[in-house]
Amino acid sequence: MPINTGSTAGFRYDINTLRGIAIFGVLLFHYKLNFFSGGFAGVDVFFVISGYLMSKIVINSIDNNDFVYWRYLEKRVKRILPALLFLILALSIVCFFIYLPEDYKVNQRNATGSILFLSNILYWQSADSYFAPSSDTNIFLHTWSLSIEWQFYLLYPIILLILSKICKNKLVYLTAFTLLTLSIAVASIITTNYKANASFYLLPTRSWEMLFGGLAFLSEGFINHNRYKKIISFIGYTLILFSFIFLKESLFWPGGYTLLPVTGTFLVIIANYNNSKFIKSSSVQFIGKISYSVYLWHWPVYVIAQYFGIERNFETIALLILASLLVGYASFIHIENIKFINIKPMISLTIILLFTTAISGHLNVNNAVFKQKTLEIADYEKSHKDIIDKQLSRGTCFINEPDKESFNKKNCLCFDDNRKNILLIGDSHAAQLSESLKTMLYDKNIHLLQATVGATFPTINPHNSSKPQLQKILEYVYQDFIPKNANKIDGVIISAYFDTYSDYGKDAVLNGMKEAIAYLEKYGIKAIIIGQNESYTIPYPTIAAKNMEYNINITRKYLNKHDYEMNDFLSNNLRPYYINIINTNTLPDLSSINEPYMFDTNHASRYGANLIVNKVLSDSIATRFLHSIAEKQH
């Protein structure tokens, strides 16, 4: 029983146009152009196209009784693998000479995931959101979508074969296919609300987009009037462009809004309108043809540029786009266009590459490329783990993993009757200063109590949806400990990485701090806030190591500008309480023993913490605060 009778055999210029539009959406989004904030939806366009093409190939073969699973897979291998393997091989060689050893190991582990078409699962397990700044350093990040497509290619023919056996009637087949697609779509949207990262990266919650492509194939031929084709096609393109321009990365994805680019692509495909000068233009068709290779190369071009701190402006973005197109075109001509008769050489290369990436992902294979001092700086966090743990009071007064650690109330919230007592409340950015504060305040006859937990906004209504146990620690401090011991607490210092809570909104962060201060003042406790410090888009030791290796200074190019915006906002609105610590005009150099002032992207090392606390204690707000504590009578 033929499932589809409306499929057209002519060349689909509109499909190529969709590819061209999709790759430009993704490219401009990844290159941070503000007016393409929803360009990430280009991947969803690709998903629908893939679903359409696979449906056309498999369903037609099943209808003709000539579908052979292994022959089908062999064609997929020839289409996808050569350009991907070349990319991984080339990047493995290039990055060997420019990536610091720890960065290179991470790079190669990600390469292994890409070769196995499991990178989507690898990135899901890493817990980093696709949109997180930390993901910008992953040169193989974009292969997550290829992994999903490959997993779909493996399973989809089996589903279609089962459907063809069960549903002998075309209407029943179409109804079953439609219900399956819509059911998965609804389940996916619901899942995103609870497991956003899993829903983004995994096949079960993405498959409905490709199944929409299958629906498009099954719906071909329903629209015959040229005028209606034109109108429906126009609506489809409009929905896609609307998605690229107006959608934001803060939206749940995949979610309800994902229907916009998916439906838009669906409408373009079923309209099958190819009588447009724009659609048939050589430039649009050219971009569509090279879109796969451009997709493979555009992100590595960007990541390597950022690794060397190349500043993002209109000129550099234009050059990076041009470079992506040129490298993509070269890959298309010299790799993608090769007609492989036998896949055995590809399989052999895959095994060799898999072995080498797996080995180099766990061993320091490129240490000899760099100076010893460079390696020591780059390896600071790993080699100073015990010192950092002690600095933060990790596992006692700073809790980040409540399943493994327990807050020590007896030691962390004990009073010294012979000294003034100040309570430090906050997240890891308060904890990073605890050791330095204890030492320097002790000389001023002040004892420091500490209640700090990871990634939890330290207000009277603390919030950490992923780790409610941490939330309960701060709730205890605010709702129980402070009311019962207000007469013993001479002052409170609050600190946090405020910008990380900007998802709540700047006003919510501000109001949270105002509420905390008002709450403390209700109990007669004075408070100050140690403000936002700067952070970097890649670990600071890596930046300092590159500065050392190449005798350059590119530190400022990695600064996170959002920190400065949050700092200015809070500083202007919390003026009597807020101590400004962010570095603006100058940034700290390495210490006399080559110690970086931060041990990761945003946390101060012991050396850096001492610099911050010295700055805090010399500030007039802190001076008045400490003076009032010294005069306070119990």
MIKE-798602 format. One line per 5 residues: number of its first residue (from 0); their letters; for each residue x, y, z of C-alpha. Coordinates in nm, 3 decimals, always signed. Example, Ala and Ser with C-alpha at 12.3 -4.5 7.8 and 13.67 -1.06 7.14 Angstrom:
REM residues 2
0) AS) +1.230 -0.450 +0.780  +1.367 -0.106 +0.714
***
This chain:
REM residues 634
0) MPINT) +0.000 +0.000 +0.000  +0.173 +0.324 -0.111  +0.181 +0.566 +0.179  +0.256 +0.883 -0.020  +0.131 +0.966 -0.365
5) GSTAG) +0.185 +1.340 -0.373  +0.565 +1.350 -0.356  +0.729 +1.550 -0.631  +1.042 +1.442 -0.811  +1.174 +1.785 -0.920
10) FRYDI) +1.460 +1.964 -0.748  +1.342 +2.142 -0.436  +1.496 +2.491 -0.448  +1.289 +2.578 -0.140  +1.464 +2.308 +0.067
15) NTLRG) +1.802 +2.455 -0.023  +1.669 +2.800 +0.061  +1.558 +2.675 +0.402  +1.908 +2.537 +0.459  +2.061 +2.871 +0.365
20) IAIFG) +1.827 +3.063 +0.595  +1.885 +2.815 +0.878  +2.265 +2.832 +0.862  +2.263 +3.211 +0.860  +2.031 +3.214 +1.160
25) VLLFH) +2.260 +2.982 +1.356  +2.577 +3.159 +1.242  +2.456 +3.509 +1.333  +2.324 +3.387 +1.669  +2.651 +3.218 +1.757
30) YKLNF) +2.841 +3.529 +1.657  +2.628 +3.726 +1.907  +2.446 +3.962 +1.671  +2.171 +4.114 +1.886  +1.914 +4.139 +1.608
35) FSGGF) +1.933 +3.761 +1.556  +1.872 +3.662 +1.918  +1.656 +3.367 +1.807  +1.891 +3.239 +1.540  +1.943 +2.923 +1.743
40) AGVDV) +1.605 +2.814 +1.599  +1.790 +2.750 +1.273  +1.879 +2.409 +1.420  +1.506 +2.336 +1.452  +1.467 +2.422 +1.084
45) FFVIS) +1.741 +2.170 +1.004  +1.565 +1.909 +1.216  +1.241 +1.943 +1.018  +1.430 +1.928 +0.688  +1.611 +1.610 +0.802
50) GYLMS) +1.281 +1.452 +0.904  +1.132 +1.534 +0.566  +1.423 +1.395 +0.365  +1.455 +1.078 +0.572  +1.082 +1.018 +0.545
55) KIVIN) +1.098 +1.061 +0.169  +1.390 +0.819 +0.135  +1.262 +0.550 +0.371  +0.888 +0.559 +0.300  +0.939 +0.554 -0.078
60) SIDNN) +1.178 +0.260 -0.040  +0.932 +0.073 +0.180  +0.653 +0.142 -0.072  +0.876 +0.004 -0.351  +0.971 -0.300 -0.140
65) DFVYW) +1.341 -0.224 -0.184  +1.433 -0.080 +0.158  +1.756 -0.227 +0.296  +1.855 -0.091 +0.637  +2.231 -0.131 +0.597
70) RYLEK) +2.232 +0.022 +0.250  +2.035 +0.314 +0.391  +2.289 +0.358 +0.675  +2.580 +0.334 +0.432  +2.443 +0.632 +0.240
75) RVKRI) +2.406 +0.830 +0.565  +2.766 +0.749 +0.657  +2.891 +0.869 +0.317  +2.690 +1.189 +0.350  +2.775 +1.288 +0.708
80) LPALL) +3.097 +1.125 +0.820  +3.370 +1.252 +0.582  +3.328 +1.623 +0.656  +3.282 +1.557 +1.029  +3.592 +1.336 +1.054
85) FLILA) +3.798 +1.590 +0.864  +3.680 +1.863 +1.103  +3.774 +1.657 +1.410  +4.111 +1.559 +1.264  +4.196 +1.916 +1.165
90) LSIVC) +4.089 +2.062 +1.501  +4.274 +1.792 +1.694  +4.595 +1.891 +1.514  +4.546 +2.269 +1.534  +4.437 +2.265 +1.899
95) FFIYL) +4.734 +2.043 +1.993  +4.957 +2.347 +1.936  +4.736 +2.625 +2.072  +4.525 +2.472 +2.352  +4.673 +2.442 +2.699
100) PEDYK) +4.692 +2.078 +2.819  +4.379 +2.076 +3.038  +4.179 +2.256 +2.770  +4.308 +2.013 +2.509  +4.203 +1.711 +2.713
105) VNQRN) +3.849 +1.848 +2.746  +3.854 +1.925 +2.374  +3.951 +1.569 +2.285  +3.692 +1.412 +2.516  +3.430 +1.621 +2.339
110) ATGSI) +3.575 +1.508 +2.006  +3.530 +1.147 +2.114  +3.166 +1.216 +2.191  +3.124 +1.372 +1.848  +3.279 +1.072 +1.668
115) LFLSN) +3.046 +0.836 +1.853  +2.748 +1.066 +1.787  +2.690 +1.084 +2.161  +2.793 +1.445 +2.219  +2.437 +1.548 +2.300
120) ILYWQ) +2.433 +1.300 +2.590  +2.780 +1.411 +2.701  +2.676 +1.778 +2.715  +2.349 +1.694 +2.887  +2.545 +1.514 +3.161
125) SADSY) +2.787 +1.807 +3.197  +2.491 +2.008 +3.338  +2.594 +2.321 +3.148  +2.315 +2.482 +2.951  +2.372 +2.519 +2.576
130) FAPSS) +2.326 +2.894 +2.629  +2.562 +2.922 +2.929  +2.877 +3.134 +2.877  +3.089 +2.832 +2.975  +2.959 +2.648 +2.667
135) DTNIF) +3.118 +2.912 +2.444  +3.459 +2.749 +2.495  +3.346 +2.406 +2.369  +3.470 +2.384 +2.012  +3.253 +2.077 +1.942
140) LHTWS) +2.938 +2.211 +2.110  +2.747 +2.232 +1.782  +2.786 +1.858 +1.714  +2.508 +1.787 +1.965  +2.253 +1.837 +1.686
145) LSIEW) +2.441 +1.598 +1.452  +2.434 +1.337 +1.728  +2.057 +1.375 +1.764  +2.009 +1.346 +1.389  +2.225 +1.034 +1.368
150) QFYLL) +2.035 +0.872 +1.655  +1.715 +0.959 +1.471  +1.850 +0.806 +1.148  +1.918 +0.479 +1.334  +1.575 +0.444 +1.491
155) YPIIL) +1.339 +0.614 +1.246  +1.335 +0.346 +0.971  +1.248 +0.082 +1.231  +0.949 +0.289 +1.347  +0.836 +0.342 +0.988
160) LILSK) +0.866 -0.029 +0.911  +0.654 -0.113 +1.215  +0.394 +0.149 +1.120  +0.376 +0.017 +0.764  +0.308 -0.334 +0.897
165) ICKNK) +0.041 -0.221 +1.145  -0.134 +0.050 +0.943  -0.234 -0.092 +0.606  -0.469 +0.198 +0.527  -0.318 +0.531 +0.427
170) LVYLT) -0.561 +0.734 +0.639  -0.495 +0.515 +0.943  -0.120 +0.548 +0.881  -0.141 +0.929 +0.859  -0.362 +0.947 +1.169
175) AFTLL) -0.124 +0.728 +1.371  +0.180 +0.926 +1.253  +0.013 +1.257 +1.338  -0.096 +1.141 +1.685  +0.254 +1.009 +1.755
180) TLSIA) +0.410 +1.341 +1.650  +0.171 +1.557 +1.853  +0.196 +1.332 +2.160  +0.576 +1.356 +2.163  +0.557 +1.733 +2.107
185) VASII) +0.326 +1.781 +2.406  +0.539 +1.552 +2.624  +0.852 +1.741 +2.517  +0.707 +2.081 +2.605  +0.598 +1.953 +2.947
190) TTNYK) +0.938 +1.792 +3.010  +1.119 +2.118 +2.933  +0.949 +2.280 +3.231  +1.103 +2.025 +3.465  +1.421 +1.901 +3.294
195) ANASF) +1.521 +2.182 +3.060  +1.875 +2.062 +2.988  +1.770 +1.704 +2.917  +1.482 +1.821 +2.701  +1.714 +2.042 +2.498
200) YLLPT) +1.983 +1.783 +2.431  +1.810 +1.445 +2.406  +1.644 +1.271 +2.112  +1.312 +1.173 +2.278  +1.222 +1.539 +2.335
205) RSWEM) +1.356 +1.655 +1.999  +1.225 +1.380 +1.774  +0.886 +1.548 +1.723  +1.056 +1.823 +1.521  +1.190 +1.568 +1.275
210) LFGGL) +0.857 +1.387 +1.278  +0.701 +1.717 +1.168  +0.923 +1.680 +0.862  +0.767 +1.338 +0.813  +0.422 +1.494 +0.834
215) AFLSE) +0.531 +1.745 +0.570  +0.627 +1.460 +0.340  +0.297 +1.281 +0.400  +0.111 +1.608 +0.330  +0.282 +1.679 -0.004
220) GFINH) +0.051 +1.729 -0.296  -0.243 +1.856 -0.090  -0.185 +2.212 -0.213  -0.204 +2.242 -0.589  -0.307 +2.600 -0.661
225) NRYKK) -0.001 +2.818 -0.727  -0.149 +3.120 -0.549  -0.211 +2.922 -0.230  +0.137 +2.773 -0.253  +0.284 +3.122 -0.264
230) IISFI) +0.080 +3.247 +0.032  +0.152 +2.944 +0.251  +0.521 +2.956 +0.161  +0.534 +3.326 +0.252  +0.370 +3.258 +0.589
235) GYTLI) +0.625 +2.983 +0.653  +0.927 +3.199 +0.577  +0.777 +3.480 +0.787  +0.739 +3.251 +1.089  +1.101 +3.141 +1.059
240) LFSFI) +1.238 +3.494 +1.027  +1.013 +3.612 +1.311  +1.162 +3.335 +1.526  +1.518 +3.437 +1.440  +1.460 +3.805 +1.519
245) FLKES) +1.225 +3.805 +1.818  +1.280 +3.485 +2.015  +1.525 +3.489 +2.308  +1.758 +3.225 +2.450  +1.595 +3.271 +2.792
250) LFWPG) +1.281 +3.094 +2.663  +1.218 +2.730 +2.751  +1.346 +2.534 +2.452  +1.204 +2.315 +2.310  +0.875 +2.466 +2.419
255) GYTLL) +0.562 +2.623 +2.284  +0.761 +2.884 +2.093  +0.950 +2.607 +1.913  +0.633 +2.555 +1.713  +0.705 +2.882 +1.531
260) PVTGT) +1.015 +2.773 +1.334  +0.893 +2.413 +1.312  +0.554 +2.514 +1.173  +0.718 +2.769 +0.944  +0.945 +2.504 +0.794
265) FLVII) +0.655 +2.261 +0.767  +0.450 +2.518 +0.571  +0.735 +2.597 +0.332  +0.788 +2.227 +0.259  +0.422 +2.141 +0.198
270) ANYNN) +0.374 +2.456 -0.015  +0.654 +2.338 -0.246  +0.673 +2.685 -0.400  +0.984 +2.726 -0.616  +0.885 +3.000 -0.861
275) SKFIK) +1.061 +3.288 -0.688  +1.370 +3.474 -0.807  +1.496 +3.492 -0.449  +1.452 +3.119 -0.390  +1.624 +3.031 -0.718
280) SSSVQ) +1.898 +3.293 -0.689  +2.245 +3.148 -0.724  +2.369 +3.305 -0.399  +2.086 +3.157 -0.190  +2.126 +2.816 -0.352
285) FIGKI) +2.503 +2.832 -0.302  +2.469 +2.896 +0.072  +2.215 +2.614 +0.093  +2.452 +2.372 -0.080  +2.746 +2.445 +0.152
290) SYSVY) +2.532 +2.479 +0.466  +2.647 +2.148 +0.622  +3.015 +2.231 +0.593  +2.956 +2.590 +0.705  +2.765 +2.457 +1.005
295) LWHWP) +3.058 +2.230 +1.092  +3.318 +2.506 +1.069  +3.145 +2.828 +1.179  +3.155 +2.746 +1.550  +3.521 +2.631 +1.569
300) VYVIA) +3.621 +2.951 +1.385  +3.440 +3.155 +1.650  +3.569 +2.954 +1.949  +3.933 +2.971 +1.837  +3.898 +3.347 +1.781
305) QYFGI) +3.758 +3.384 +2.133  +4.030 +3.161 +2.276  +4.282 +3.419 +2.161  +4.067 +3.702 +2.292  +3.982 +3.857 +1.956
310) ERNFE) +3.746 +4.141 +2.037  +3.393 +4.111 +1.908  +3.291 +4.409 +1.695  +3.129 +4.459 +1.358  +3.456 +4.427 +1.165
315) TIALL) +3.576 +4.109 +1.338  +3.232 +3.946 +1.316  +3.223 +4.021 +0.943  +3.570 +3.865 +0.905  +3.471 +3.558 +1.107
320) ILASL) +3.159 +3.511 +0.895  +3.370 +3.537 +0.579  +3.625 +3.292 +0.721  +3.345 +3.047 +0.808  +3.203 +3.066 +0.457
325) LVGYA) +3.547 +3.020 +0.297  +3.647 +2.724 +0.514  +3.298 +2.577 +0.472  +3.324 +2.613 +0.095  +3.667 +2.446 +0.095
330) SFIHI) +3.527 +2.158 +0.301  +3.230 +2.130 +0.063  +3.449 +2.118 -0.250  +3.736 +1.903 -0.126  +3.568 +1.674 +0.130
335) ENIKF) +3.190 +1.675 +0.109  +3.186 +1.645 -0.270  +3.406 +1.335 -0.280  +3.208 +1.034 -0.401  +3.307 +0.747 -0.175
340) INIKP) +3.247 +0.406 -0.332  +3.354 +0.209 -0.027  +3.302 +0.313 +0.337  +3.580 +0.088 +0.475  +3.848 +0.364 +0.464
345) MISLT) +3.606 +0.590 +0.653  +3.540 +0.326 +0.915  +3.916 +0.270 +0.955  +3.976 +0.644 +0.997  +3.691 +0.660 +1.248
350) IILLF) +3.846 +0.386 +1.461  +4.193 +0.547 +1.449  +4.054 +0.890 +1.530  +3.838 +0.748 +1.808  +4.140 +0.579 +1.964
355) TTAIS) +4.362 +0.889 +1.946  +4.099 +1.129 +2.080  +4.016 +0.890 +2.365  +4.384 +0.865 +2.463  +4.457 +1.238 +2.427
360) GHLNV) +4.141 +1.315 +2.622  +4.292 +1.161 +2.935  +4.667 +1.219 +2.904  +4.872 +1.538 +2.890  +5.001 +1.482 +2.538
365) NNAVF) +5.101 +1.840 +2.450  +5.286 +1.958 +2.763  +5.612 +1.990 +2.571  +5.462 +2.262 +2.351  +5.444 +2.509 +2.644
370) KQKTL) +5.677 +2.668 +2.902  +5.683 +2.516 +3.250  +5.564 +2.841 +3.415  +5.274 +2.856 +3.172  +5.167 +2.504 +3.270
375) EIADY) +5.192 +2.581 +3.642  +4.968 +2.888 +3.608  +4.715 +2.710 +3.388  +4.702 +2.419 +3.634  +4.654 +2.644 +3.939
380) EKSHK) +4.306 +2.530 +4.045  +4.388 +2.161 +4.017  +4.726 +2.186 +4.194  +4.588 +2.410 +4.473  +4.267 +2.223 +4.548
385) DIIDK) +4.340 +2.176 +4.919  +4.432 +2.542 +4.963  +4.114 +2.653 +4.783  +3.899 +2.417 +4.994  +4.050 +2.562 +5.312
390) QLSRG) +4.007 +2.918 +5.180  +3.634 +2.861 +5.127  +3.587 +2.639 +5.437  +3.444 +2.385 +5.196  +3.250 +2.106 +5.358
395) TCFIN) +3.211 +2.283 +5.693  +3.104 +2.649 +5.666  +3.062 +2.648 +5.287  +2.835 +2.378 +5.151  +2.795 +2.317 +4.780
400) EPDKE) +2.714 +1.946 +4.763  +2.458 +1.880 +5.038  +2.447 +1.507 +4.959  +2.816 +1.480 +5.051  +2.870 +1.773 +5.289
405) SFNKK) +2.707 +1.887 +5.611  +2.692 +2.241 +5.748  +2.874 +2.251 +6.083  +2.656 +2.482 +6.293  +2.863 +2.428 +6.606
410) NCLCF) +3.189 +2.550 +6.452  +3.060 +2.797 +6.193  +2.801 +2.976 +6.404  +2.980 +2.989 +6.738  +3.036 +3.318 +6.922
415) DDNRK) +3.351 +3.453 +7.084  +3.249 +3.627 +7.407  +3.578 +3.817 +7.420  +3.542 +3.973 +7.075  +3.287 +4.144 +6.856
420) NILLI) +3.104 +3.899 +6.631  +3.024 +3.950 +6.262  +2.821 +3.702 +6.058  +2.917 +3.640 +5.694  +2.621 +3.529 +5.478
425) GDSHA) +2.628 +3.447 +5.107  +2.717 +3.209 +4.831  +3.060 +3.095 +4.712  +3.158 +3.458 +4.652  +3.119 +3.524 +5.022
430) AQLSE) +3.300 +3.200 +5.103  +3.598 +3.297 +4.886  +3.662 +3.592 +5.122  +3.601 +3.408 +5.449  +3.960 +3.309 +5.526
435) SLKTM) +4.099 +3.656 +5.449  +3.817 +3.825 +5.643  +3.875 +3.601 +5.948  +4.246 +3.679 +5.950  +4.220 +4.055 +5.898
440) LYDKN) +3.919 +4.106 +6.127  +4.085 +3.904 +6.401  +4.353 +4.174 +6.418  +4.069 +4.420 +6.480  +3.938 +4.212 +6.772
445) IHLLQ) +3.648 +4.076 +6.561  +3.539 +3.713 +6.531  +3.379 +3.596 +6.205  +3.087 +3.353 +6.185  +3.020 +3.200 +5.844
450) ATVGA) +2.707 +3.067 +5.672  +2.772 +3.023 +5.301  +2.621 +2.788 +5.044  +2.667 +2.741 +4.672  +2.457 +2.914 +4.404
455) TFPTI) +2.184 +3.033 +4.642  +2.070 +3.395 +4.651  +2.134 +3.507 +5.013  +1.818 +3.697 +5.097  +1.550 +3.628 +5.359
460) NPHNS) +1.372 +3.417 +5.098  +1.670 +3.225 +4.956  +1.612 +3.034 +4.635  +1.787 +2.733 +4.488  +1.541 +2.515 +4.300
465) SKPQL) +1.805 +2.252 +4.212  +1.940 +2.210 +4.569  +1.668 +2.288 +4.824  +1.893 +2.157 +5.105  +2.117 +2.462 +5.054
470) QKILE) +1.815 +2.687 +5.063  +1.721 +2.539 +5.402  +2.060 +2.632 +5.551  +2.009 +3.000 +5.474  +1.646 +2.979 +5.584
475) YVYQD) +1.768 +2.847 +5.919  +2.019 +3.130 +5.951  +1.767 +3.404 +5.869  +1.455 +3.264 +6.033  +1.598 +3.088 +6.337
480) FIPKN) +1.959 +3.171 +6.421  +1.946 +3.549 +6.373  +1.620 +3.612 +6.570  +1.745 +3.396 +6.860  +2.095 +3.551 +6.868
485) ANKID) +2.038 +3.908 +6.751  +2.182 +4.054 +7.071  +2.510 +3.868 +7.014  +2.549 +3.954 +6.644  +2.731 +4.287 +6.609
490) GVIIS) +2.707 +4.306 +6.232  +2.641 +4.112 +5.912  +2.836 +4.104 +5.588  +2.649 +3.981 +5.279  +2.819 +3.893 +4.954
495) AYFDT) +2.731 +3.701 +4.642  +2.790 +3.667 +4.271  +2.488 +3.889 +4.209  +2.499 +3.872 +3.830  +2.433 +3.498 +3.834
500) YSDYG) +2.090 +3.572 +3.983  +2.001 +3.825 +3.713  +1.764 +3.565 +3.565  +1.529 +3.670 +3.844  +1.559 +4.025 +3.710
505) KDAVL) +1.781 +4.309 +3.833  +1.498 +4.456 +4.037  +1.443 +4.124 +4.212  +1.812 +4.110 +4.306  +1.798 +4.467 +4.434
510) NGMKE) +1.477 +4.413 +4.630  +1.617 +4.092 +4.776  +1.912 +4.283 +4.921  +1.691 +4.565 +5.048  +1.465 +4.311 +5.219
515) AIAYL) +1.765 +4.141 +5.383  +1.903 +4.471 +5.514  +1.562 +4.585 +5.643  +1.514 +4.247 +5.811  +1.849 +4.273 +5.991
520) EKYGI) +1.790 +4.632 +6.092  +1.459 +4.522 +6.248  +1.673 +4.325 +6.493  +1.913 +4.615 +6.543  +2.188 +4.458 +6.331
525) KAIII) +2.388 +4.673 +6.092  +2.488 +4.524 +5.758  +2.710 +4.590 +5.460  +2.724 +4.427 +5.118  +3.049 +4.331 +4.949
530) GQNES) +2.968 +4.388 +4.584  +2.996 +4.212 +4.254  +3.346 +4.115 +4.137  +3.444 +4.081 +3.773  +3.441 +3.747 +3.595
535) YTIPY) +3.579 +3.604 +3.271  +3.438 +3.402 +2.983  +3.714 +3.140 +3.026  +3.908 +3.046 +3.342  +4.139 +3.327 +3.450
540) PTIAA) +4.443 +3.095 +3.499  +4.409 +3.003 +3.131  +4.416 +3.372 +3.038  +4.715 +3.440 +3.264  +4.894 +3.136 +3.122
545) KNMEY) +4.843 +3.256 +2.765  +4.967 +3.601 +2.864  +5.279 +3.437 +3.008  +5.332 +3.201 +2.712  +5.301 +3.459 +2.436
550) NINIT) +5.419 +3.767 +2.632  +5.089 +3.948 +2.566  +4.808 +4.095 +2.775  +4.464 +3.999 +2.649  +4.292 +3.977 +2.988
555) RKYLN) +4.035 +4.250 +2.924  +3.905 +4.078 +2.613  +3.762 +3.799 +2.828  +3.584 +4.018 +3.083  +3.213 +3.957 +3.132
560) KHDYE) +3.046 +4.294 +3.072  +2.724 +4.189 +3.248  +2.909 +4.197 +3.583  +2.981 +4.567 +3.539  +2.620 +4.642 +3.450
565) MNDFL) +2.493 +4.460 +3.759  +2.756 +4.625 +3.976  +2.662 +4.975 +3.858  +2.294 +4.903 +3.912  +2.337 +4.775 +4.268
570) SNNLR) +2.599 +5.035 +4.359  +2.368 +5.319 +4.254  +2.070 +5.178 +4.440  +2.235 +5.044 +4.756  +2.478 +5.329 +4.807
575) PYYIN) +2.494 +5.339 +5.192  +2.562 +4.964 +5.218  +2.729 +4.853 +4.896  +3.109 +4.830 +4.880  +3.239 +4.843 +4.526
580) IINTN) +3.517 +4.588 +4.470  +3.502 +4.533 +4.094  +3.826 +4.615 +3.911  +3.782 +4.875 +3.638  +4.090 +5.074 +3.542
585) TLPDL) +4.349 +4.809 +3.625  +4.339 +4.434 +3.675  +4.569 +4.254 +3.921  +4.891 +4.106 +3.790  +5.026 +3.770 +3.897
590) SSINE) +5.161 +3.764 +4.250  +5.536 +3.759 +4.316  +5.520 +3.379 +4.305  +5.313 +3.370 +3.982  +4.984 +3.314 +4.161
595) PYMFD) +4.674 +3.421 +3.959  +4.422 +3.634 +4.145  +4.135 +3.405 +4.038  +4.133 +3.026 +4.032  +3.847 +2.985 +3.780
600) TNHAS) +3.624 +3.217 +3.577  +3.491 +3.418 +3.873  +3.632 +3.308 +4.212  +3.928 +3.477 +4.379  +4.232 +3.277 +4.482
605) RYGAN) +4.377 +3.331 +4.831  +4.601 +3.600 +4.682  +4.302 +3.762 +4.509  +4.085 +3.737 +4.820  +4.348 +3.923 +5.021
610) LIVNK) +4.346 +4.200 +4.759  +3.966 +4.223 +4.777  +3.946 +4.226 +5.158  +4.215 +4.494 +5.180  +4.007 +4.702 +4.938
615) VLSDS) +3.693 +4.637 +5.143  +3.849 +4.733 +5.477  +3.990 +5.057 +5.334  +3.648 +5.162 +5.200  +3.468 +5.437 +5.394
620) IATRF) +3.148 +5.229 +5.417  +3.337 +4.944 +5.587  +3.525 +5.188 +5.809  +3.197 +5.337 +5.941  +3.049 +4.989 +5.977
625) LHSIA) +3.342 +4.861 +6.185  +3.352 +5.181 +6.390  +2.984 +5.143 +6.483  +3.048 +4.782 +6.582  +3.341 +4.881 +6.802
630) EKQH) +3.116 +5.127 +6.988  +2.821 +4.888 +7.015  +2.732 +4.789 +7.369  +2.571 +4.456 +7.457
***
